[in-house]
């Protein structure tokens, strides 16, 4: 079997973009180039191919494979990057034929994440994603993986190096999962503390390079890293934001999303993205000057759905109006609720409108309602008392408890979402308030 020295990393890259006739979700070439440059790689050449379907053996046909091999040798290429998802066997066959390292789109994104991660948690998450990805790719062109151990006590069938590596990978993955579970418990304790303090949490989400970190820094006077590149921010950052004299919130800046975000990354960053799932309001930042903004909005919505945040209240933030002829404004629905805010994180235009909408959303107006608890819901009763929401309680003959509560809209949303309660159990005296409750469900 052919064996070659595998470099630690590639500086000079040849890019391969294959247009597939069946590929309705075809990845954008311009975005691929931005990904490559975000990885600090010198893209020395580009090969574009068109196929009805990918070749099971090498993704591209033999003629295109020969062309790629010639360019690799002529330009001293270190790594070939495919803007497509390759199977493990396709990567192995391509590396054998091209005699250099081959990475697909997923591998490239994982490499960028590895470069960007700064915090302890971020590094754990990236390593877990890399190892899960690598565990499916131990069939590469490494001849030593097929050799069996020898020596005293190890002669005979023994354990192949491939089996050893798989076992070590599985052990490391299990260790990383345990560490991340501990980090997740710490995050959960912090979220519970914020909930008890009744401080609303807002989570900034959006397609990568939409301007989330720039907006975060401008609103909170923070120094989170922001740059005109994909995945400039990986590690979540939380800061207090004073919206008005009566309202203070926690604003969280999270990792940017991208089309076809690797599933291993979504799984590894699930603890971090839980900040988004448990937020009281999601601020979905959108580059309004982007011609593909609708497609990118859909990509973000798919990831939010995957992490369980699809039902969290959301406010659209159309950023970068300074690049268009748009002016700052608020768009409202038929009920008068704000659904979109147009602003510029770079110039600050529209910030007061955003603060106005946030204040409207978390206005501290409270209203009274009633809920009936069964005899077995003592834990729920204790929690309602602990949050000082109970104004009166009455025991019924059947053992149930009638509680009269006084709470705000944000407290109501938290109860419904965090305790998995049916919103229909809360009964308001006024019909208007009962109608408003329907929007919490």
VOPAGU-2260 file (C-alpha; in pm, 1 decimal, decimal comma):
REM VOPAGU-2260
SITE   aa  ch    i         X         Y         Z
SITE  UNK   A    0       0,0       0,0       0,0
SITE  UNK   A    1     122,0     349,9     -77,9
SITE  UNK   A    2     246,0     550,6     218,0
SITE  UNK   A    3     341,6     916,6     234,9
SITE  UNK   A    4     455,6    1163,7     496,9
SITE  UNK   A    5     155,8    1356,3     624,3
SITE  UNK   A    6     243,2    1719,8     698,9
SITE  UNK   A    7     114,5    1879,4    1017,7
SITE  UNK   A    8     -58,0    2153,0     822,7
SITE  UNK   A    9     -77,9    2301,4     475,7
SITE  UNK   A   10      26,2    2654,2     383,4
SITE  UNK   A   11     -35,7    2634,8       7,1
SITE  UNK   A   12    -379,5    2505,1     -87,6
SITE  UNK   A   13    -549,4    2404,2    -408,4
SITE  UNK   A   14    -925,9    2451,6    -393,8
SITE  UNK   A   15   -1170,3    2215,1    -561,1
SITE  UNK   A   16   -1534,4    2310,7    -614,7
SITE  UNK   A   17   -1762,9    2051,6    -773,7
SITE  UNK   A   18   -2103,0    2160,1    -905,7
SITE  UNK   A   19   -2345,3    1868,8    -881,4
SITE  UNK   A   20   -2657,3    1855,8   -1096,8
SITE  UNK   A   21   -2856,7    1712,7    -806,0
SITE  UNK   A   22   -2714,9    1953,0    -548,5
SITE  UNK   A   23   -2997,6    2187,8    -456,6
SITE  UNK   A   24   -2807,5    2276,6    -136,6
SITE  UNK   A   25   -2486,2    2349,8    -325,0
SITE  UNK   A   26   -2234,8    2534,2    -109,9
SITE  UNK   A   27   -2142,8    2880,3    -231,0
SITE  UNK   A   28   -1799,2    2915,4    -391,9
SITE  UNK   A   29   -1740,2    3269,7    -260,7
SITE  UNK   A   30   -1818,0    3151,7      93,0
SITE  UNK   A   31   -1576,8    2861,5      47,5
SITE  UNK   A   32   -1298,7    3102,0     -51,1
SITE  UNK   A   33   -1373,7    3309,9     259,5
SITE  UNK   A   34   -1352,5    2995,8     472,8
SITE  UNK   A   35   -1011,7    2914,2     325,0
SITE  UNK   A   36    -878,8    3262,7     389,4
SITE  UNK   A   37   -1020,4    3256,7     742,6
SITE  UNK   A   38    -803,7    2948,6     797,5
SITE  UNK   A   39    -491,3    3153,7     710,3
SITE  UNK   A   40    -424,6    2937,9     404,4
SITE  UNK   A   41    -273,8    3064,8      79,2
SITE  UNK   A   42    -515,2    2955,9    -194,8
SITE  UNK   A   43    -279,9    2922,5    -490,6
SITE  UNK   A   44    -522,7    2769,8    -741,3
SITE  UNK   A   45    -884,8    2674,8    -801,1
SITE  UNK   A   46   -1032,7    2381,9    -990,2
SITE  UNK   A   47   -1404,4    2382,6   -1076,9
SITE  UNK   A   48   -1576,4    2069,7   -1202,4
SITE  UNK   A   49   -1929,4    1976,6   -1305,7
SITE  UNK   A   50   -2078,5    1632,8   -1249,0
SITE  UNK   A   51   -2418,9    1468,8   -1247,8
SITE  UNK   A   52   -2324,9    1266,4    -938,6
SITE  UNK   A   53   -2003,1    1229,6    -736,9
SITE  UNK   A   54   -1773,0     940,6    -817,2
SITE  UNK   A   55   -1797,0     680,9    -538,0
SITE  UNK   A   56   -1419,9     628,9    -553,7
SITE  UNK   A   57   -1270,4     979,3    -570,3
SITE  UNK   A   58   -1569,2    1219,9    -593,1
SITE  UNK   A   59   -1431,2    1361,7    -921,3
SITE  UNK   A   60   -1373,5    1172,7   -1246,8
SITE  UNK   A   61   -1037,9    1031,8   -1352,6
SITE  UNK   A   62    -968,5    1312,6   -1600,8
SITE  UNK   A   63   -1027,4    1584,4   -1341,9
SITE  UNK   A   64    -828,1    1385,7   -1086,4
SITE  UNK   A   65    -529,3    1379,4   -1323,3
SITE  UNK   A   66    -561,9    1755,8   -1375,3
SITE  UNK   A   67    -565,4    1816,5    -999,8
SITE  UNK   A   68    -258,2    1592,8    -953,9
SITE  UNK   A   69     -65,5    1789,4   -1218,9
SITE  UNK   A   70    -145,9    2122,2   -1053,4
SITE  UNK   A   71     -50,5    1985,0    -711,6
SITE  UNK   A   72     297,2    1893,7    -836,7
SITE  UNK   A   73     344,8    2205,6   -1050,7
SITE  UNK   A   74     259,6    2446,5    -769,3
SITE  UNK   A   75     403,5    2256,0    -472,4
SITE  UNK   A   76      62,9    2232,3    -305,7
SITE  UNK   A   77      53,1    2115,0      56,3
SITE  UNK   A   78    -319,0    2047,1      91,2
SITE  UNK   A   79    -618,2    2005,6    -139,9
SITE  UNK   A   80    -944,6    2146,7      -4,4
SITE  UNK   A   81   -1282,0    2028,3    -135,4
SITE  UNK   A   82   -1592,4    2243,5     -99,8
SITE  UNK   A   83   -1791,1    1923,7     -63,8
SITE  UNK   A   84   -1846,6    1650,9     192,5
SITE  UNK   A   85   -1615,6    1355,3     125,1
SITE  UNK   A   86   -1655,1    1003,0     256,2
SITE  UNK   A   87   -1361,4     848,6     445,5
SITE  UNK   A   88   -1279,5     619,6     153,3
SITE  UNK   A   89   -1290,3     910,6     -93,6
SITE  UNK   A   90   -1042,5    1105,4     122,7
SITE  UNK   A   91    -814,6     802,5     139,9
SITE  UNK   A   92    -825,6     743,4    -237,0
SITE  UNK   A   93    -765,9    1110,5    -313,4
SITE  UNK   A   94    -467,3    1130,7     -78,5
SITE  UNK   A   95    -323,7     820,5    -239,2
SITE  UNK   A   96    -363,4     962,7    -589,8
SITE  UNK   A   97    -250,9    1318,4    -512,5
SITE  UNK   A   98      22,1    1228,2    -260,4
SITE  UNK   A   99     -76,6    1512,9     -31,0
SITE  UNK   A  100    -324,9    1592,0     240,0
SITE  UNK   A  101    -693,7    1624,6     145,2
SITE  UNK   A  102    -961,5    1797,0     353,4
SITE  UNK   A  103   -1330,7    1841,2     283,3
SITE  UNK   A  104   -1549,4    2132,9     390,6
SITE  UNK   A  105   -1616,0    1982,5     732,9
SITE  UNK   A  106   -1246,3    1927,4     800,9
SITE  UNK   A  107   -1172,1    2287,0     698,8
SITE  UNK   A  108   -1435,7    2430,0     935,6
SITE  UNK   A  109   -1304,3    2212,6    1219,3
SITE  UNK   A  110    -953,2    2346,5    1154,1
SITE  UNK   A  111   -1078,5    2706,9    1171,0
SITE  UNK   A  112   -1256,9    2633,6    1498,2
SITE  UNK   A  113    -937,3    2481,5    1639,1
SITE  UNK   A  114    -749,8    2802,7    1556,8
SITE  UNK   A  115   -1014,6    3031,2    1706,8
SITE  UNK   A  116   -1092,9    2852,4    2034,9
SITE  UNK   A  117    -941,5    3039,8    2330,0
SITE  UNK   A  118   -1127,5    2932,6    2641,7
SITE  UNK   A  119   -1088,9    2598,8    2817,1
SITE  UNK   A  120   -1444,6    2501,8    2727,8
SITE  UNK   A  121   -1401,8    2606,1    2364,2
SITE  UNK   A  122   -1089,3    2395,1    2326,1
SITE  UNK   A  123   -1262,9    2094,4    2478,8
SITE  UNK   A  124   -1558,0    2133,9    2242,2
SITE  UNK   A  125   -1339,8    2166,9    1932,9
SITE  UNK   A  126   -1123,6    1869,0    2028,3
SITE  UNK   A  127   -1433,7    1656,7    2084,7
SITE  UNK   A  128   -1570,4    1754,1    1742,4
SITE  UNK   A  129   -1235,2    1679,7    1575,8
SITE  UNK   A  130   -1203,3    1338,4    1740,1
SITE  UNK   A  131   -1559,4    1240,6    1651,6
SITE  UNK   A  132   -1487,2    1338,6    1292,7
SITE  UNK   A  133   -1153,0    1156,3    1295,3
SITE  UNK   A  134   -1305,4     839,4    1439,7
SITE  UNK   A  135   -1484,2     782,8    1107,1
SITE  UNK   A  136   -1164,9     843,0     910,0
SITE  UNK   A  137    -919,4     589,2    1045,7
SITE  UNK   A  138    -918,8     421,5     703,5
SITE  UNK   A  139    -678,3     673,4     550,6
SITE  UNK   A  140    -349,4     600,6     381,2
SITE  UNK   A  141    -162,4     510,7     697,3
SITE  UNK   A  142      -5,3     170,0     640,6
SITE  UNK   A  143     107,2     143,0    1004,0
SITE  UNK   A  144    -255,5     124,9    1111,3
SITE  UNK   A  145    -282,4    -219,7     955,3
SITE  UNK   A  146      25,7    -366,9    1120,2
SITE  UNK   A  147     -12,5    -590,2    1419,4
SITE  UNK   A  148     189,5    -552,9    1733,9
SITE  UNK   A  149     471,5    -796,7    1787,0
SITE  UNK   A  150     720,3    -874,5    2059,5
SITE  UNK   A  151     721,1   -1091,2    2367,7
SITE  UNK   A  152     368,6   -1165,9    2480,1
SITE  UNK   A  153     221,2    -993,0    2177,2
SITE  UNK   A  154     294,0   -1234,6    1896,1
SITE  UNK   A  155      15,3   -1403,1    1704,7
SITE  UNK   A  156    -315,4   -1233,7    1620,5
SITE  UNK   A  157    -257,6    -953,1    1870,4
SITE  UNK   A  158    -426,5    -613,6    1836,0
SITE  UNK   A  159    -386,6    -414,3    1516,5
SITE  UNK   A  160    -270,9     -55,9    1539,8
SITE  UNK   A  161    -604,0      47,5    1387,1
SITE  UNK   A  162    -790,3    -118,8    1673,7
SITE  UNK   A  163    -557,3      43,0    1925,1
SITE  UNK   A  164    -614,4     387,9    1779,0
SITE  UNK   A  165    -990,2     336,2    1778,1
SITE  UNK   A  166    -981,5     231,2    2142,0
SITE  UNK   A  167    -767,4     531,4    2240,6
SITE  UNK   A  168    -995,3     766,1    2045,9
SITE  UNK   A  169   -1304,2     625,2    2216,5
SITE  UNK   A  170   -1137,9     665,7    2557,4
SITE  UNK   A  171   -1040,7    1027,9    2486,8
SITE  UNK   A  172   -1389,8    1109,7    2354,2
SITE  UNK   A  173   -1544,4     965,1    2670,4
SITE  UNK   A  174   -1307,6    1176,2    2883,5
SITE  UNK   A  175   -1390,9    1496,3    2693,2
SITE  UNK   A  176   -1763,6    1431,9    2723,0
SITE  UNK   A  177   -1724,3    1397,8    3098,7
SITE  UNK   A  178   -1534,3    1727,4    3124,6
SITE  UNK   A  179   -1792,7    1906,3    2911,5
SITE  UNK   A  180   -2075,1    1766,8    3124,2
SITE  UNK   A  181   -1909,4    1925,1    3429,0
SITE  UNK   A  182   -1879,0    2255,5    3243,7
SITE  UNK   A  183   -2244,8    2227,9    3143,5
SITE  UNK   A  184   -2344,7    2179,3    3507,7
SITE  UNK   A  185   -2149,4    2493,1    3599,5
SITE  UNK   A  186   -2327,9    2686,0    3325,0
SITE  UNK   A  187   -2661,0    2556,1    3448,7
SITE  UNK   A  188   -2582,6    2681,8    3798,9
SITE  UNK   A  189   -2502,0    3026,0    3655,1
SITE  UNK   A  190   -2828,8    3026,1    3457,6
SITE  UNK   A  191   -3025,7    2932,0    3769,7
SITE  UNK   A  192   -2859,2    3214,3    3962,8
SITE  UNK   A  193   -2955,4    3463,6    3690,5
SITE  UNK   A  194   -3309,0    3325,3    3687,5
SITE  UNK   A  195   -3345,2    3368,0    4063,5
SITE  UNK   A  196   -3215,7    3722,4    4029,2
SITE  UNK   A  197   -3482,7    3774,4    3762,7
SITE  UNK   A  198   -3229,7    3913,9    3514,5
SITE  UNK   A  199   -3351,7    3854,3    3156,8
SITE  UNK   A  200   -3103,1    3695,7    2917,1
SITE  UNK   A  201   -3067,7    3792,9    2551,4
SITE  UNK   A  202   -2869,0    3579,7    2308,2
SITE  UNK   A  203   -2711,4    3715,4    1990,1
SITE  UNK   A  204   -2723,6    3464,4    1705,3
SITE  UNK   A  205   -2678,7    3490,2    1332,0
SITE  UNK   A  206   -2489,2    3378,4    1027,7
SITE  UNK   A  207   -2114,3    3410,4    1064,7
SITE  UNK   A  208   -1980,5    3757,5     980,3
SITE  UNK   A  209   -2324,3    3920,7    1018,5
SITE  UNK   A  210   -2183,2    4166,1    1273,4
SITE  UNK   A  211   -2284,7    4004,5    1605,4
SITE  UNK   A  212   -1960,7    4078,7    1789,6
SITE  UNK   A  213   -1946,8    4435,2    1655,6
SITE  UNK   A  214   -2299,7    4491,8    1785,8
SITE  UNK   A  215   -2214,7    4320,3    2115,4
SITE  UNK   A  216   -1909,5    4542,8    2168,6
SITE  UNK   A  217   -2096,2    4860,3    2074,9
SITE  UNK   A  218   -2386,2    4790,4    2312,7
SITE  UNK   A  219   -2184,7    4668,7    2612,9
SITE  UNK   A  220   -1850,4    4849,3    2568,7
SITE  UNK   A  221   -1687,5    4506,0    2566,2
SITE  UNK   A  222   -1370,6    4405,8    2384,8
SITE  UNK   A  223   -1482,2    4078,2    2225,6
SITE  UNK   A  224   -1278,0    3996,9    1916,8
SITE  UNK   A  225   -1451,5    4118,7    1601,3
SITE  UNK   A  226   -1315,2    4099,5    1246,6
SITE  UNK   A  227   -1438,6    4085,1     888,6
SITE  UNK   A  228   -1388,3    3709,7     862,9
SITE  UNK   A  229   -1585,3    3391,9     914,9
SITE  UNK   A  230   -1600,6    3251,9    1269,5
SITE  UNK   A  231   -1413,7    3545,5    1424,5
SITE  UNK   A  232   -1583,1    3461,6    1755,8
SITE  UNK   A  233   -1610,3    3112,1    1901,8
SITE  UNK   A  234   -1617,5    3138,0    2277,8
SITE  UNK   A  235   -1942,4    3275,6    2424,9
SITE  UNK   A  236   -1915,5    3607,0    2608,3
SITE  UNK   A  237   -2171,0    3741,6    2855,6
SITE  UNK   A  238   -2202,4    4105,7    2963,0
SITE  UNK   A  239   -2459,7    4314,9    3145,7
SITE  UNK   A  240   -2648,2    4566,7    2933,2
SITE  UNK   A  241   -2842,0    4854,6    3086,8
SITE  UNK   A  242   -3138,3    4905,2    2858,5
SITE  UNK   A  243   -3307,2    5178,6    3063,0
SITE  UNK   A  244   -3321,0    5309,5    3417,5
SITE  UNK   A  245   -3565,1    5032,2    3504,7
SITE  UNK   A  246   -3416,7    4740,0    3308,5
SITE  UNK   A  247   -3085,7    4556,8    3302,0
SITE  UNK   A  248   -3029,3    4238,3    3099,2
SITE  UNK   A  249   -2755,2    3985,8    3028,3
SITE  UNK   A  250   -2638,1    3986,0    2664,7
SITE  UNK   A  251   -2464,6    3674,5    2531,9
SITE  UNK   A  252   -2252,6    3667,5    2215,7
SITE  UNK   A  253   -2234,8    3318,3    2062,3
SITE  UNK   A  254   -2065,6    3136,4    1776,0
SITE  UNK   A  255   -2179,1    3223,8    1425,3
SITE  UNK   A  256   -2368,1    2972,4    1213,3
SITE  UNK   A  257   -2308,5    2864,3     856,3
SITE  UNK   A  258   -2484,9    2654,2     595,1
SITE  UNK   A  259   -2423,1    2283,2     643,3
SITE  UNK   A  260   -2258,5    2341,7     981,2
SITE  UNK   A  261   -2090,7    2008,1    1064,3
SITE  UNK   A  262   -2315,0    1795,5    1282,5
SITE  UNK   A  263   -2021,7    1707,2    1508,7
SITE  UNK   A  264   -1972,6    2076,6    1580,8
SITE  UNK   A  265   -2338,9    2131,8    1662,0
SITE  UNK   A  266   -2327,2    1834,2    1899,2
SITE  UNK   A  267   -2001,4    1945,2    2063,9
SITE  UNK   A  268   -2120,9    2303,9    2110,3
SITE  UNK   A  269   -2458,6    2200,6    2245,7
SITE  UNK   A  270   -2366,7    2315,8    2599,3
SITE  UNK   A  271   -2263,1    2657,6    2471,0
SITE  UNK   A  272   -2567,9    2687,5    2246,7
SITE  UNK   A  273   -2784,9    2608,0    2547,4
SITE  UNK   A  274   -2735,6    2975,2    2638,2
SITE  UNK   A  275   -2935,8    3042,7    2322,1
SITE  UNK   A  276   -3198,2    2777,7    2392,7
SITE  UNK   A  277   -3260,2    2905,0    2746,3
SITE  UNK   A  278   -3250,0    3274,6    2655,4
SITE  UNK   A  279   -3557,7    3486,8    2719,1
SITE  UNK   A  280   -3513,5    3656,0    2381,9
SITE  UNK   A  281   -3301,6    3575,3    2075,7
SITE  UNK   A  282   -3159,7    3866,6    1878,7
SITE  UNK   A  283   -3111,3    3725,0    1528,5
SITE  UNK   A  284   -2852,2    3950,1    1362,4
SITE  UNK   A  285   -2877,1    3965,0     981,3
SITE  UNK   A  286   -2654,4    4133,9     724,2
SITE  UNK   A  287   -2920,7    4332,9     538,8
SITE  UNK   A  288   -2671,2    4419,7     261,1
SITE  UNK   A  289   -2614,0    4050,5     178,6
SITE  UNK   A  290   -2781,8    3933,3    -143,5
SITE  UNK   A  291   -2822,3    3585,3      10,5
SITE  UNK   A  292   -2965,5    3701,5     342,0
SITE  UNK   A  293   -3287,0    3496,6     306,6
SITE  UNK   A  294   -3093,7    3173,5     251,4
SITE  UNK   A  295   -2870,3    3252,8     549,2
SITE  UNK   A  296   -3171,8    3327,5     768,5
SITE  UNK   A  297   -3303,4    2980,2     682,1
SITE  UNK   A  298   -2963,2    2825,6     769,8
SITE  UNK   A  299   -2967,4    2990,5    1113,0
SITE  UNK   A  300   -3327,1    2881,2    1173,5
SITE  UNK   A  301   -3231,4    2519,1    1097,4
SITE  UNK   A  302   -2948,9    2524,2    1354,8
SITE  UNK   A  303   -3175,9    2688,6    1614,8
SITE  UNK   A  304   -3427,9    2411,8    1556,2
SITE  UNK   A  305   -3154,6    2148,1    1595,5
SITE  UNK   A  306   -3045,3    2283,0    1934,8
SITE  UNK   A  307   -3403,8    2317,1    2059,2
SITE  UNK   A  308   -3428,5    2697,6    2040,4
SITE  UNK   A  309   -3689,4    2723,5    1764,7
SITE  UNK   A  310   -3965,8    2817,8    2011,7
SITE  UNK   A  311   -3766,0    3087,0    2192,8
SITE  UNK   A  312   -3902,0    3440,4    2125,3
SITE  UNK   A  313   -3699,4    3604,4    1850,2
SITE  UNK   A  314   -3634,4    3958,3    1729,9
SITE  UNK   A  315   -3477,5    4014,6    1387,4
SITE  UNK   A  316   -3191,0    4268,1    1383,4
SITE  UNK   A  317   -3119,2    4387,7    1029,8
SITE  UNK   A  318   -2761,1    4514,2    1062,9
SITE  UNK   A  319   -2528,0    4708,3     829,9
SITE  UNK   A  320   -2780,6    4965,1     704,9
SITE  UNK   A  321   -2477,3    5191,0     657,8
SITE  UNK   A  322   -2396,2    4980,6     348,9
SITE  UNK   A  323   -2739,9    5045,0     200,2
SITE  UNK   A  324   -2981,7    5335,4     153,4
SITE  UNK   A  325   -3196,0    5204,7     441,8
SITE  UNK   A  326   -3265,2    5411,8     753,2
SITE  UNK   A  327   -3311,8    5296,8    1111,3
SITE  UNK   A  328   -3667,6    5185,0    1186,0
SITE  UNK   A  329   -3888,9    4934,5    1368,4
SITE  UNK   A  330   -4117,2    4695,2    1178,8
SITE  UNK   A  331   -4423,6    4576,0    1371,6
SITE  UNK   A  332   -4682,9    4304,0    1315,3
SITE  UNK   A  333   -5061,5    4343,6    1313,0
SITE  UNK   A  334   -5072,8    4329,3    1694,1
SITE  UNK   A  335   -4820,5    4612,6    1720,5
SITE  UNK   A  336   -4535,9    4389,7    1842,6
SITE  UNK   A  337   -4188,6    4466,4    1710,7
SITE  UNK   A  338   -4055,5    4194,6    1477,6
SITE  UNK   A  339   -3760,8    4369,6    1307,8
SITE  UNK   A  340   -3520,3    4648,2    1398,2
SITE  UNK   A  341   -3301,4    4806,0    1128,5
SITE  UNK   A  342   -2971,9    4949,2    1255,3
SITE  UNK   A  343   -2596,8    4981,6    1204,2
SITE  UNK   A  344   -2364,9    4827,8    1461,8
SITE  UNK   A  345   -2078,1    5023,4    1304,4
SITE  UNK   A  346   -2227,7    5373,6    1330,8
SITE  UNK   A  347   -2470,9    5320,5    1618,6
SITE  UNK   A  348   -2770,3    5435,9    1415,6
SITE  UNK   A  349   -3084,1    5264,2    1544,4
SITE  UNK   A  350   -2947,2    5168,7    1888,5
SITE  UNK   A  351   -3211,9    5371,5    2069,7
SITE  UNK   A  352   -3482,0    5192,3    1871,3
SITE  UNK   A  353   -3333,7    4857,3    1975,0
SITE  UNK   A  354   -3328,1    4959,8    2340,3
SITE  UNK   A  355   -3688,2    5075,1    2306,7
SITE  UNK   A  356   -3799,2    4737,1    2170,6
SITE  UNK   A  357   -3608,1    4544,0    2438,4
SITE  UNK   A  358   -3767,7    4759,6    2706,8
SITE  UNK   A  359   -4111,5    4693,1    2557,0
SITE  UNK   A  360   -4044,8    4319,8    2557,8
SITE  UNK   A  361   -3932,9    4306,7    2920,8
SITE  UNK   A  362   -4155,7    4579,1    3065,9
SITE  UNK   A  363   -4202,0    4497,0    3431,8
SITE  UNK   A  364   -4582,6    4511,4    3419,1
SITE  UNK   A  365   -4729,3    4232,6    3628,8
SITE  UNK   A  366   -5074,4    4077,2    3628,6
SITE  UNK   A  367   -5260,7    3833,6    3848,8
SITE  UNK   A  368   -5354,9    3482,7    3742,9
SITE  UNK   A  369   -5460,7    3152,9    3900,2
SITE  UNK   A  370   -5328,2    2800,1    3866,2
SITE  UNK   A  371   -5455,6    2475,7    4019,8
SITE  UNK   A  372   -5192,3    2227,3    4141,6
SITE  UNK   A  373   -5251,7    1857,2    4203,5
SITE  UNK   A  374   -5151,6    1699,1    4537,8
SITE  UNK   A  375   -4840,3    1557,2    4369,8
SITE  UNK   A  376   -4707,2    1894,2    4253,3
SITE  UNK   A  377   -4558,0    2003,6    4582,6
SITE  UNK   A  378   -4220,5    2069,9    4420,8
SITE  UNK   A  379   -4379,0    2313,9    4174,1
SITE  UNK   A  380   -4559,3    2488,2    4462,1
SITE  UNK   A  381   -4228,7    2525,2    4648,7
SITE  UNK   A  382   -4060,3    2672,6    4342,9
SITE  UNK   A  383   -4336,4    2927,7    4290,7
SITE  UNK   A  384   -4308,1    3031,4    4654,3
SITE  UNK   A  385   -3926,4    3052,0    4625,9
SITE  UNK   A  386   -3963,5    3297,9    4338,4
SITE  UNK   A  387   -4208,0    3508,2    4548,5
SITE  UNK   A  388   -4483,3    3474,2    4288,3
SITE  UNK   A  389   -4758,6    3343,8    4518,7
SITE  UNK   A  390   -4999,5    3604,7    4657,5
SITE  UNK   A  391   -5262,7    3368,4    4795,7
SITE  UNK   A  392   -5333,8    2994,4    4814,6
SITE  UNK   A  393   -5637,8    2788,9    4898,6
SITE  UNK   A  394   -5670,4    2414,6    4959,7
SITE  UNK   A  395   -5964,6    2240,9    4792,8
SITE  UNK   A  396   -6160,0    1941,7    4922,6
SITE  UNK   A  397   -6008,0    1709,5    4661,1
SITE  UNK   A  398   -5654,9    1788,2    4787,7
SITE  UNK   A  399   -5564,7    2025,1    4507,8
SITE  UNK   A  400   -5424,1    2373,1    4571,3
SITE  UNK   A  401   -5554,3    2691,5    4410,3
SITE  UNK   A  402   -5269,4    2944,3    4384,3
SITE  UNK   A  403   -5309,3    3309,8    4299,1
SITE  UNK   A  404   -4995,2    3442,4    4132,5
SITE  UNK   A  405   -4867,9    3783,3    4035,8
SITE  UNK   A  406   -4603,0    3772,5    3764,7
SITE  UNK   A  407   -4467,7    3949,6    3459,1
SITE  UNK   A  408   -4471,8    3825,2    3100,9
SITE  UNK   A  409   -4105,6    3723,7    3121,5
SITE  UNK   A  410   -4165,6    3525,9    3441,7
SITE  UNK   A  411   -4460,3    3354,8    3274,5
SITE  UNK   A  412   -4248,3    3255,9    2972,5
SITE  UNK   A  413   -3981,0    3110,4    3200,4
SITE  UNK   A  414   -4233,6    2900,7    3391,1
SITE  UNK   A  415   -4389,6    2766,8    3071,9
SITE  UNK   A  416   -4056,0    2688,7    2905,1
SITE  UNK   A  417   -3831,3    2577,6    3191,6
SITE  UNK   A  418   -4091,9    2376,3    3382,1
SITE  UNK   A  419   -4264,1    2241,0    3070,3
SITE  UNK   A  420   -4604,7    2367,0    3185,6
SITE  UNK   A  421   -4912,9    2392,2    2970,9
SITE  UNK   A  422   -4985,9    2767,2    2935,6
SITE  UNK   A  423   -5358,7    2690,5    2940,3
SITE  UNK   A  424   -5326,6    2609,6    3311,1
SITE  UNK   A  425   -5278,5    2978,4    3388,9
SITE  UNK   A  426   -5615,7    3150,6    3409,2
SITE  UNK   A  427   -5637,9    3530,7    3388,1
SITE  UNK   A  428   -5937,7    3733,9    3496,2
SITE  UNK   A  429   -5922,9    3967,9    3196,9
SITE  UNK   A  430   -5990,1    3832,6    2849,5
SITE  UNK   A  431   -5718,1    4052,9    2700,0
SITE  UNK   A  432   -5457,2    3896,8    2928,3
SITE  UNK   A  433   -5579,0    3548,9    2838,5
SITE  UNK   A  434   -5530,8    3635,0    2471,0
SITE  UNK   A  435   -5180,3    3758,8    2544,2
SITE  UNK   A  436   -5099,6    3427,5    2711,0
SITE  UNK   A  437   -5160,8    3255,1    2378,1
SITE  UNK   A  438   -4849,0    3426,3    2246,3
SITE  UNK   A  439   -4638,6    3268,5    2522,8
SITE  UNK   A  440   -4718,6    2913,1    2421,6
